[in-house]
Structures are given as structure tokens and as C-alpha cells.
Amino acid sequence: MSEEPIVSIPSDPTPAPPAQPTDEKSGEAARPREAHLDLRMPILEVLTNPNLPDL
């Protein structure tokens, strides 16, 4: 057996990018409501760390 990684090939070779709502003032893509949250931090640490501000 070879140790090659399995690469999945999508059936559609050119998938359309997801539509994003634009901000009328700047014309840029609007950031989602959760953009201010640091999702790199484990959720357990967020819930148990007393040094973090209240969400």
C-alpha cells in the first residue's frame, strides 16, 4: 500500500464563490457579526478564563 494522501476532486471544476453582502457606504464585503470574536481560541478557554471580558 502506498502512503499517498487522498485528494478529493470536486465534480464542478469552477465552483462559484459564495455571495457576500456588500456595505453600501464602502462597497466592500460586509463582515459577519462574529468577526470580532477570536475563533482561534478554544471555546473552553473562552468560557473558563476569568481574565477575558464578558461576551
Secondary structure, 3 states (H helix, E strand, C coil): CCCCCCCCCCCCCCCCCCCCCECCCCCCECCCHHHHCCCCCCHHHHHHCCCCCCC
